[in-house]
Each structure stands twice: as C-alpha cells, then as structure tokens.
Amino acid sequence: MTVSTLYQRAMAKRKVYLIAVLPDGYVKTIGPTALDLTHYWRIVAVLANGKTEVFWGHSKSLAEAKRTKNLAVEAAATRGWKSHAVDIVALVRSDTPDAG
C-alpha cells in the first residue's frame, strides 16, 4: 500500500479531536485527525543537572503505549536521569477541540 493510498483512506474518514486528560490536570488536544489513536503517553524526566524534560506521544494501542515505560527505564539508565515518571491515558474522541 502506498503512502498516497494511506493518505486517501485517512482523508476519507471523518476527522475528530482526540483529548487526553492527565492525572495532574494537564489537557492535551490532538487533531483534527482521522488516525486511529487510542492512548497518549508522557514522560517527565528529571535530568542530572536538576532540569526537567518532557517527552510525549500517542499510540494505536494500550500495549504499544505500555512499551514506552520500558523505553523510559532504558533512557533513564543511558542518559543518567535522576528520576522519571510515565503517564499513560486513554484518548477521548470529540467533534470539538474543547475538553469539556
């Protein structure tokens, strides 16, 4: 299947907004998109110098999102992070970009 075919199929689908509400109250809105994304993940890393870096992404399944936790452990060891936290939340589909 070519990129062009995938693009045409995505364009044929109805576009929606995907909304993630994290445990700390942060709201991330993705879209509009026709992609079949189900989960949002965020890694908050505390670096050796005390600064904080945030990495985020989205996935097509919970299993795929959970693999992010393993990658975070590897990254912490490789990059020398003092600590890190991983949040994974389900995305909610909406016709509007509002979280409420």
C-alpha positions, 0 to 999 in steps of 0.5 A, a space after each residue: 500500500 502506498 503512502 498516497 493510498 494511506 493518505 486517501 483512506 485517512 482523508 476519507 474518514 471523518 476527522 475528530 479531536 482526540 483529548 487526553 486528560 492527565 492525572 495532574 490536570 494537564 489537557 492535551 488536544 490532538 487533531 483534527 485527525 482521522 488516525 486511529 489513536 487510542 492512548 497518549 503517553 508522557 514522560 517527565 524526566 528529571 535530568 542530572 543537572 536538576 532540569 526537567 524534560 518532557 517527552 510525549 506521544 500517542 499510540 494505536 494501542 494500550 500495549 504499544 503505549 505500555 512499551 514506552 515505560 520500558 523505553 523510559 527505564 532504558 533512557 533513564 539508565 543511558 542518559 543518567 536521569 535522576 528520576 522519571 515518571 510515565 503517564 499513560 491515558 486513554 484518548 477521548 474522541 470529540 467533534 470539538 477541540 474543547 475538553 469539556 
